[in-house]
Amino acid sequence: MNRAPTHWRAFFGNVEPEFALIGAVILFALRDARRAPTNRHRAAARDDARAYLAGPAFADDCAWLNLDPDRARRALGLPSAANSSPGES
């Protein structure tokens, strides 16, 4: 018996697997972005997570889940998409 679906269903409820996957990606990125860089691997994971959270892929993933990406960015002290337009001073 495969128990893998039980775990994500327990955490995310009765949602489609695609939504659970996107939710997990966002949760792990938020966790990694907040972690202290105790070693170079954690520092790299933190930097990757912050780059994802600041970029358009995060906004696209949030759109799938009907979440506000700028709210998460503000909570982490990252600039919102409206405040980080290229070429703006």
Secondary structure, DSSP 8 states (H G I E B T S, - for coil): ---HHHHHHHHH-S--HHHHHHHHHHHHHHHHHHS---SHHHHHHHHHHHHHHHSHHHHHHHHHHT--HHHHHHHTT---GGG--TT--
